Amino acid sequence: MTKNEGMKKVALIGDVHANLPALEAVLAHAHAQEVDAIWNVGDFVGYGAFPDQVVKRLRDEQALSILGNYDLKVLEFKDKGKKWRKTKRPEKYLAFRWAHEQLSKKSRKYLRFLSQEVRMKVKGRRILLTHGSPASHKEHLTPETSDERLHELAKLAQADVVICGHSHQPFVRQVNDVWFINTGSVGRPDDGDPRACYAILQIGSKNLQVDHYRLEYDLERAAAAIRDHGLPEAFAQMIFLGRDLDAVLEMDQS
């Protein structure tokens, strides 16, 4: 994709979930497209074997980032871990604990200072970066989200473009002249396609273009690192199958 004159070209990423090989593939592709910036809608960590490396890499890239719900849980682990050990599925508890232990003090401090949303104006358009939705960082917006709900969120957003993640399901929809863009997941797709997913947004005063990409990356490296650290095999199978934890565990039980 070539850059249109007068347009700002931005890589939209999210839900890396500590998968460094997937992130590296996405960043290489984005730089080859000559993007002007990288916007990250959160969930640096969770399940993958490279939490600290992912945070450091995105800091080095000077990505504009916000916090995701997994990032928040990892930051809260010190205070809430004992409770979660009793209330969370064991695999999820382990994912939070391990990520918390692996993050350096510098990375934890960096994450603590990130916001849960960012608002800005680009080419005269009001942009909102949020992990889930304008209403909640835990709300899943998907291609199946009703028009009625998006109408409600469009009124709430006070933005012309809403960029989100969390559901791991890429889409572009326009409601009430508001664009909703879900980046898809870089490191933990759960639609059955294990390839890394991200989007490139070209934005101008009159035009807006969004292209999603699915990229091959070194699945074996990502899974081997999970196994080398003694993390659950289910985490490796999530990588290979492109499915979430619950789906993988259900497969194991069937």
C-alpha positions as CSV (number, residue, x, y, z in Angstrom):
1,M,0.0,0.0,0.0
2,T,1.5,3.3,-1.0
3,K,1.0,6.5,1.0
4,N,-1.4,9.0,-0.4
5,E,-0.1,12.6,-0.4
6,G,-1.3,14.6,2.6
7,M,-2.4,11.5,4.5
8,K,-1.0,10.3,7.8
9,K,-0.2,6.6,7.8
10,V,-0.4,4.7,11.1
11,A,0.1,1.1,12.1
12,L,-2.7,0.1,14.4
13,I,-1.7,-2.8,16.7
14,G,-3.1,-4.4,19.9
15,D,-3.3,-7.5,22.0
16,V,0.3,-8.6,21.5
17,H,0.0,-10.7,24.7
18,A,3.8,-11.1,25.1
19,N,4.3,-12.7,21.7
20,L,7.5,-11.2,20.6
21,P,7.9,-13.2,17.3
22,A,4.5,-12.0,16.2
23,L,5.2,-8.4,17.1
24,E,8.6,-8.5,15.3
25,A,6.8,-9.7,12.1
26,V,4.2,-7.0,12.3
27,L,6.7,-4.2,13.0
28,A,8.9,-5.3,10.1
29,H,5.9,-5.3,7.8
30,A,4.7,-1.9,9.1
31,H,8.1,-0.3,8.6
32,A,8.2,-1.7,5.0
33,Q,4.9,0.2,4.4
34,E,6.7,3.4,5.7
35,V,4.2,4.1,8.4
36,D,4.5,7.5,10.2
37,A,3.5,6.2,13.7
38,I,2.5,3.1,15.7
39,W,-0.6,3.2,17.9
40,N,-1.1,0.4,20.3
41,V,-4.4,-0.3,22.0
42,G,-3.0,-2.4,24.8
43,D,-2.6,-5.9,26.3
44,F,1.2,-6.0,26.0
45,V,1.3,-9.0,28.2
46,G,-0.5,-12.3,29.0
47,Y,0.1,-15.9,28.0
48,G,3.2,-15.4,25.8
49,A,6.7,-15.9,26.9
50,F,8.1,-12.4,26.3
51,P,6.3,-9.8,28.5
52,D,9.3,-7.6,29.3
53,Q,10.7,-7.8,25.8
54,V,7.4,-6.7,24.2
55,V,7.1,-3.7,26.5
56,K,10.8,-2.7,25.8
57,R,10.4,-3.2,22.0
58,L,7.3,-1.0,21.9
59,R,9.0,1.6,24.0
60,D,12.0,1.6,21.7
61,E,9.6,2.0,18.7
62,Q,8.1,5.1,20.5
63,A,4.7,3.6,20.0
64,L,1.7,5.6,21.3
65,S,0.3,3.0,23.8
66,I,-2.6,2.6,26.2
67,L,-3.3,0.0,28.8
68,G,-5.3,-3.1,28.2
69,N,-7.3,-5.1,30.8
70,Y,-4.5,-7.8,31.0
71,D,-1.9,-5.1,31.6
72,L,-4.0,-3.7,34.4
73,K,-4.4,-7.2,36.0
74,V,-0.7,-7.8,35.9
75,L,-0.1,-4.4,37.6
76,E,-2.7,-5.3,40.3
77,F,-1.3,-8.7,40.9
78,K,0.7,-7.8,44.0
79,D,-2.4,-6.6,45.7
80,K,-5.0,-9.0,44.3
81,G,-3.0,-12.2,43.6
82,K,-4.0,-14.1,46.7
83,K,-7.7,-13.5,46.0
84,W,-7.3,-14.4,42.3
85,R,-5.6,-17.7,43.2
86,K,-9.0,-18.8,44.7
87,T,-11.3,-17.1,42.1
88,K,-9.5,-17.4,38.7
89,R,-9.0,-20.4,36.5
90,P,-5.5,-21.7,37.4
91,E,-4.1,-21.1,34.0
92,K,-5.2,-17.5,34.0
93,Y,-3.9,-16.9,37.5
94,L,-0.5,-18.3,36.4
95,A,-0.5,-16.1,33.3
96,F,-1.0,-13.0,35.5
97,R,1.6,-14.1,38.1
98,W,4.3,-15.1,35.6
99,A,3.9,-11.8,33.6
100,H,4.1,-9.8,36.8
101,E,7.3,-11.7,37.9
102,Q,8.9,-11.3,34.4
103,L,8.4,-7.5,34.0
104,S,11.3,-5.4,35.1
105,K,10.7,-2.5,37.5
106,K,11.3,-0.1,34.6
107,S,8.6,-1.8,32.5
108,R,6.1,-1.9,35.4
109,K,6.7,1.8,36.0
110,Y,6.2,2.6,32.3
111,L,2.9,0.6,32.2
112,R,1.7,2.3,35.4
113,F,2.0,5.7,33.7
114,L,0.0,4.8,30.7
115,S,-3.6,5.9,30.3
116,Q,-6.6,3.7,29.6
117,E,-7.6,5.9,26.6
118,V,-6.0,8.6,24.5
119,R,-7.7,11.3,22.6
120,M,-6.1,13.4,19.9
121,K,-6.9,15.3,16.7
122,V,-5.3,14.2,13.4
123,K,-6.0,15.9,10.1
124,G,-9.0,17.6,11.7
125,R,-10.5,14.3,12.9
126,R,-11.1,13.5,16.5
127,I,-9.4,10.1,17.4
128,L,-10.1,7.9,20.4
129,L,-7.8,5.0,21.3
130,T,-9.5,2.6,23.8
131,H,-8.9,-1.0,24.6
132,G,-12.5,-2.2,24.7
133,S,-15.1,0.4,23.8
134,P,-15.9,4.1,24.6
135,A,-18.0,2.7,27.5
136,S,-15.6,0.1,29.0
137,H,-12.2,-1.3,28.5
138,K,-13.8,-4.7,29.0
139,E,-16.5,-4.5,26.3
140,H,-15.9,-6.7,23.3
141,L,-16.7,-5.0,20.0
142,T,-16.9,-7.5,17.1
143,P,-18.2,-7.6,13.5
144,E,-21.4,-9.0,15.1
145,T,-21.9,-6.0,17.5
146,S,-25.4,-4.6,16.8
147,D,-25.8,-1.4,14.9
148,E,-28.0,-0.2,17.8
149,R,-25.0,-0.7,20.2
150,L,-22.6,1.1,17.9
151,H,-25.1,4.0,17.6
152,E,-25.1,4.3,21.4
153,L,-21.3,4.2,21.5
154,A,-20.9,6.7,18.6
155,K,-22.9,9.2,20.7
156,L,-20.8,8.5,23.7
157,A,-17.4,8.5,22.0
158,Q,-17.2,12.2,21.1
159,A,-14.8,11.2,18.4
160,D,-14.8,10.7,14.6
161,V,-12.6,7.6,14.7
162,V,-12.7,5.0,17.5
163,I,-9.7,2.5,17.5
164,C,-10.1,-0.5,19.8
165,G,-8.9,-4.1,20.4
166,H,-9.8,-6.6,23.2
167,S,-12.1,-8.8,21.1
168,H,-9.3,-10.0,18.9
169,Q,-11.6,-9.7,15.9
170,P,-10.6,-7.3,13.2
171,F,-13.3,-5.1,11.6
172,V,-14.1,-1.7,10.2
173,R,-17.6,-0.2,10.5
174,Q,-19.0,3.2,10.2
175,V,-22.1,4.3,12.2
176,N,-23.4,7.9,12.5
177,D,-20.3,9.1,10.7
178,V,-18.2,7.6,13.3
179,W,-15.6,5.0,12.2
180,F,-15.0,2.0,14.5
181,I,-11.8,0.1,13.8
182,N,-10.7,-3.0,15.7
183,T,-7.0,-3.8,15.1
184,G,-7.3,-7.6,15.6
185,S,-4.7,-9.3,17.7
186,V,-1.0,-9.3,16.9
187,G,0.0,-12.1,19.2
188,R,-3.1,-14.1,20.2
189,P,-5.7,-14.3,17.4
190,D,-8.7,-16.4,18.5
191,D,-10.6,-16.7,15.2
192,G,-8.9,-20.0,14.1
193,D,-6.3,-18.2,12.0
194,P,-2.9,-18.2,13.9
195,R,-1.4,-15.5,11.7
196,A,-0.6,-12.1,13.4
197,C,-3.1,-9.4,12.7
198,Y,-2.9,-5.6,12.5
199,A,-4.1,-2.7,10.5
200,I,-2.8,0.3,8.7
201,L,-4.9,3.5,8.8
202,Q,-4.4,6.3,6.3
203,I,-6.1,9.4,7.5
204,G,-6.6,12.7,5.8
205,S,-8.9,15.7,6.2
206,K,-11.3,14.2,3.6
207,N,-10.4,10.6,3.2
208,L,-9.8,7.6,5.5
209,Q,-8.6,4.2,4.5
210,V,-8.1,1.1,6.6
211,D,-6.3,-2.1,5.5
212,H,-6.0,-5.2,7.8
213,Y,-3.1,-7.6,7.3
214,R,-2.6,-11.2,8.4
215,L,1.1,-12.2,8.6
216,E,2.9,-15.5,8.9
217,Y,5.5,-15.6,11.7
218,D,7.6,-18.1,13.6
219,L,4.9,-20.0,15.6
220,E,7.5,-22.6,16.6
221,R,9.7,-20.0,18.3
222,A,6.8,-18.5,20.2
223,A,5.5,-21.9,21.4
224,A,9.0,-23.2,22.2
225,A,9.7,-20.2,24.5
226,I,6.4,-21.0,26.3
227,R,7.4,-24.6,26.9
228,D,11.0,-23.6,27.8
229,H,9.7,-21.5,30.7
230,G,7.5,-24.3,31.9
231,L,4.2,-22.5,31.2
232,P,1.1,-24.6,30.4
233,E,1.0,-26.5,27.1
234,A,-2.4,-24.8,26.6
235,F,-0.6,-21.5,26.1
236,A,1.5,-23.0,23.2
237,Q,-1.6,-24.6,21.7
238,M,-3.3,-21.1,21.7
239,I,-0.4,-20.0,19.4
240,F,-0.7,-22.9,17.0
241,L,-4.5,-23.0,16.8
242,G,-5.4,-19.3,16.9
243,R,-7.9,-20.0,19.7
244,D,-8.4,-18.5,23.2
245,L,-7.7,-20.3,26.4
246,D,-11.2,-21.5,27.1
247,A,-11.5,-23.0,23.6
248,V,-8.2,-24.8,23.9
249,L,-9.0,-26.3,27.3
250,E,-12.4,-27.4,26.0
251,M,-10.7,-29.2,23.2
252,D,-8.4,-31.0,25.7
253,Q,-11.5,-32.2,27.7
254,S,-13.4,-33.5,24.6
